[in-house]
Amino acid sequence: MMGGPSENPELWAFLESLHHGELLSGTVTAIERFGVFVALDDGPDHPVFPGVGFISFAELSWRRFDAASDVVQIGQRLSCEFLQFDTWNLEARLSLKATQPDPFQVFADTIAVGQKLPGQVTKLIPFGVFVQVADGIEGLVHLRELAWTPVETPSDVVHVGDKITVVVTEIDRERRRTALSRRQASSAAVRCAAFLRQLPCTSVPERLLDQRKHTRQAGEPLRSEHY
């Protein structure tokens, strides 16, 4: 712990005066593997860290990124939302993404379940694939929703970078998740072909033969069939 009110009274009083949701401005002073430090325009300096404000990776952006430097740069001016007073580190925990529209909620407001969307495969995992269907929006196509025929691994059907058409099967606003289906986006002909491929080899001829036995041309007299 950095110290209590008696050791850093001015900083402690400043942090205690902040309210959740309050907007704070500052400058990015350091980018670390665990987050970003921000020197706030108001209040005293931190006794140890390069800034009183701190943004964790989870609070940098709604969109996926590989490194914090993909989102912010040292020296960049920011306006962030105050989340809480970290009494252990004497920091103001901040959120940059809270000041930006949540692309998922915008997506959920404009897209309906059952709607077809074009997308691009971004990642393969053992039980399915992730597909980007809008800027910053990815959904999961479960293994069973990849094709009408059984699929052992996603790479049997698609690869990263493939452009595919999917159907939205679920939108979970609370968990910010979207479920997609590739097989439901396929045409009736594709579904029929997949169904026929799963039938035993003798099934189709026998069914056709059985139909022939019980079918006659219009006006043709009934007669016995000998096979």
C-alpha positions as CSV (number, residue, x, y, z in Angstrom):
1,M,0.0,0.0,0.0
2,M,1.3,3.5,-0.9
3,G,0.2,5.0,2.3
4,G,-2.9,6.3,4.1
5,P,-4.4,9.8,4.4
6,S,-1.6,10.9,6.9
7,E,1.2,10.1,4.4
8,N,-0.3,11.7,1.3
9,P,-3.1,13.9,2.6
10,E,-3.4,16.2,-0.5
11,L,-3.6,13.3,-3.0
12,W,-5.9,11.3,-0.7
13,A,-8.3,14.2,-0.4
14,F,-8.3,14.8,-4.1
15,L,-9.1,11.2,-5.0
16,E,-11.8,11.1,-2.3
17,S,-13.4,14.1,-3.9
18,L,-14.0,12.5,-7.2
19,H,-17.3,10.9,-8.2
20,H,-18.1,7.9,-10.3
21,G,-18.8,9.0,-13.9
22,E,-17.0,12.3,-13.6
23,L,-14.9,13.2,-16.7
24,L,-11.2,13.8,-16.1
25,S,-8.7,15.1,-18.6
26,G,-5.0,14.3,-18.8
27,T,-2.0,13.2,-20.8
28,V,-0.7,9.7,-21.4
29,T,2.6,9.5,-19.7
30,A,3.4,5.7,-19.8
31,I,2.2,2.6,-21.5
32,E,2.9,-0.6,-19.6
33,R,2.0,-4.3,-20.2
34,F,-0.7,-4.0,-17.5
35,G,-2.2,-0.6,-18.5
36,V,-1.8,3.1,-19.2
37,F,-0.8,5.9,-16.8
38,V,-2.4,9.3,-17.3
39,A,-1.1,12.5,-15.7
40,L,-4.3,14.4,-14.7
41,D,-4.7,18.1,-15.4
42,D,-6.0,18.6,-11.9
43,G,-4.8,17.4,-8.5
44,P,-1.3,16.6,-7.2
45,D,1.3,14.3,-8.7
46,H,1.7,10.7,-7.7
47,P,4.6,10.1,-5.3
48,V,5.8,7.0,-7.3
49,F,3.9,6.5,-10.6
50,P,4.1,8.7,-13.7
51,G,0.4,9.6,-13.3
52,V,-2.4,9.5,-10.8
53,G,-4.8,8.3,-13.5
54,F,-4.7,4.6,-14.6
55,I,-6.5,2.8,-17.4
56,S,-6.5,-1.0,-17.4
57,F,-6.5,-2.8,-20.8
58,A,-10.1,-3.7,-20.4
59,E,-11.1,-0.1,-20.2
60,L,-9.1,1.2,-23.2
61,S,-11.5,0.3,-26.0
62,W,-14.6,-1.6,-26.9
63,R,-12.8,-3.1,-29.9
64,R,-10.2,-5.9,-29.9
65,F,-6.6,-4.8,-29.9
66,D,-3.2,-6.4,-29.5
67,A,-1.3,-3.7,-27.7
68,A,-2.2,-0.6,-25.8
69,S,-0.2,1.4,-28.3
70,D,-2.8,0.4,-30.9
71,V,-5.3,2.6,-29.0
72,V,-3.3,5.4,-27.4
73,Q,0.2,7.0,-27.7
74,I,2.5,8.6,-25.1
75,G,1.8,12.3,-25.0
76,Q,-1.8,11.9,-26.3
77,R,-4.5,14.0,-24.6
78,L,-7.4,12.1,-23.2
79,S,-10.8,12.7,-21.5
80,C,-11.8,9.7,-19.4
81,E,-14.5,8.6,-17.1
82,F,-13.6,8.2,-13.4
83,L,-14.5,4.7,-12.1
84,Q,-13.1,4.4,-8.6
85,F,-10.5,5.4,-6.1
86,D,-7.8,2.7,-5.8
87,T,-6.8,3.2,-2.2
88,W,-4.0,0.6,-2.4
89,N,-2.1,2.3,-5.2
90,L,-3.5,5.8,-4.6
91,E,-4.8,5.9,-8.2
92,A,-7.8,7.2,-10.0
93,R,-9.1,4.2,-12.0
94,L,-10.3,5.5,-15.4
95,S,-12.2,4.3,-18.4
96,L,-11.5,5.6,-21.9
97,K,-14.1,3.3,-23.6
98,A,-16.9,4.6,-21.3
99,T,-16.6,7.9,-23.2
100,Q,-17.2,6.2,-26.6
101,P,-20.4,4.6,-28.0
102,D,-20.5,0.9,-27.4
103,P,-20.5,-0.6,-31.0
104,F,-22.2,-3.8,-29.7
105,Q,-25.3,-1.9,-28.5
106,V,-25.5,0.0,-31.8
107,F,-25.2,-3.4,-33.6
108,A,-28.0,-4.9,-31.4
109,D,-30.3,-1.9,-32.1
110,T,-30.0,-2.3,-35.9
111,I,-29.7,-6.0,-36.4
112,A,-32.4,-8.6,-35.9
113,V,-32.2,-12.3,-35.1
114,G,-32.7,-14.3,-38.3
115,Q,-31.0,-11.6,-40.4
116,K,-28.3,-12.6,-43.0
117,L,-25.0,-10.8,-42.8
118,P,-21.7,-11.0,-44.7
119,G,-18.7,-11.6,-42.6
120,Q,-15.0,-12.6,-42.5
121,V,-13.5,-15.4,-40.4
122,T,-11.1,-14.0,-37.9
123,K,-10.2,-16.9,-35.6
124,L,-10.6,-20.7,-35.4
125,I,-11.1,-22.4,-32.1
126,P,-11.7,-26.1,-31.3
127,F,-15.5,-25.7,-31.0
128,G,-16.1,-23.1,-33.7
129,V,-15.0,-19.9,-35.5
130,F,-15.3,-16.2,-34.8
131,V,-16.6,-14.1,-37.7
132,Q,-16.5,-10.3,-37.9
133,V,-19.8,-9.0,-39.1
134,A,-19.4,-5.3,-38.4
135,D,-16.7,-2.9,-37.4
136,G,-15.6,-4.1,-33.9
137,I,-18.3,-6.8,-33.8
138,E,-17.5,-10.5,-33.9
139,G,-19.8,-13.4,-33.4
140,L,-19.3,-17.1,-32.8
141,V,-20.3,-19.8,-35.2
142,H,-20.4,-23.0,-33.2
143,L,-19.0,-26.2,-34.8
144,R,-22.5,-27.6,-35.3
145,E,-23.6,-24.5,-37.1
146,L,-20.8,-24.5,-39.7
147,A,-22.4,-27.0,-42.1
148,W,-25.3,-29.4,-42.5
149,T,-23.0,-32.3,-42.5
150,P,-20.9,-33.3,-39.4
151,V,-17.7,-31.3,-39.0
152,E,-14.8,-32.5,-36.9
153,T,-12.6,-29.4,-37.0
154,P,-13.4,-25.9,-38.2
155,S,-10.5,-26.0,-40.7
156,D,-12.4,-28.7,-42.6
157,V,-14.8,-26.0,-43.7
158,V,-13.3,-22.6,-43.4
159,H,-10.0,-20.7,-42.8
160,V,-9.0,-17.4,-41.4
161,G,-9.7,-14.7,-43.9
162,D,-12.6,-16.5,-45.6
163,K,-15.6,-14.4,-46.5
164,I,-18.8,-16.1,-45.6
165,T,-22.5,-15.4,-45.1
166,V,-24.1,-16.1,-41.7
167,V,-27.4,-15.8,-40.0
168,V,-27.7,-14.1,-36.6
169,T,-29.3,-16.7,-34.2
170,E,-28.9,-14.8,-30.9
171,I,-27.9,-11.4,-29.6
172,D,-27.1,-11.2,-25.8
173,R,-26.9,-7.6,-24.8
174,E,-26.0,-8.2,-21.2
175,R,-23.0,-10.5,-22.1
176,R,-22.3,-8.6,-25.3
177,R,-22.2,-11.8,-27.4
178,T,-23.6,-12.8,-30.8
179,A,-24.3,-16.3,-32.0
180,L,-24.2,-17.0,-35.7
181,S,-24.9,-19.8,-38.1
182,R,-23.3,-20.6,-41.4
183,R,-25.4,-23.6,-42.2
184,Q,-28.7,-21.7,-41.8
185,A,-27.4,-19.2,-44.4
186,S,-27.0,-21.9,-47.0
187,S,-29.5,-22.4,-49.9
188,A,-32.1,-25.1,-50.0
189,A,-30.2,-26.9,-52.7
190,V,-27.1,-27.1,-50.4
191,R,-29.2,-28.5,-47.6
192,C,-30.8,-31.1,-49.8
193,A,-27.4,-32.2,-51.1
194,A,-26.1,-32.5,-47.6
195,F,-29.1,-34.6,-46.6
196,L,-28.7,-36.9,-49.5
197,R,-25.0,-37.4,-48.8
198,Q,-25.9,-38.7,-45.4
199,L,-28.3,-41.4,-46.7
200,P,-27.1,-45.0,-47.2
201,C,-26.0,-45.6,-50.7
202,T,-29.0,-47.9,-51.5
203,S,-31.6,-45.6,-50.0
204,V,-32.3,-43.4,-53.1
205,P,-32.5,-46.2,-55.7
206,E,-34.8,-48.2,-53.5
207,R,-37.1,-45.2,-52.9
208,L,-37.2,-44.5,-56.6
209,L,-38.0,-48.1,-57.4
210,D,-40.7,-48.2,-54.8
211,Q,-42.2,-45.0,-56.2
212,R,-42.2,-46.6,-59.7
213,K,-44.1,-49.6,-58.5
214,H,-46.9,-47.5,-57.3
215,T,-47.0,-44.9,-60.2
216,R,-48.7,-45.2,-63.6
217,Q,-49.2,-42.8,-66.4
218,A,-52.6,-41.2,-66.7
219,G,-55.0,-43.4,-68.7
220,E,-52.8,-46.5,-68.3
221,P,-54.7,-49.5,-67.1
222,L,-53.8,-51.1,-63.9
223,R,-51.6,-54.1,-64.3
224,S,-49.4,-56.3,-62.2
225,E,-45.7,-55.5,-62.0
226,H,-43.3,-58.4,-62.1
227,Y,-39.8,-57.8,-60.8
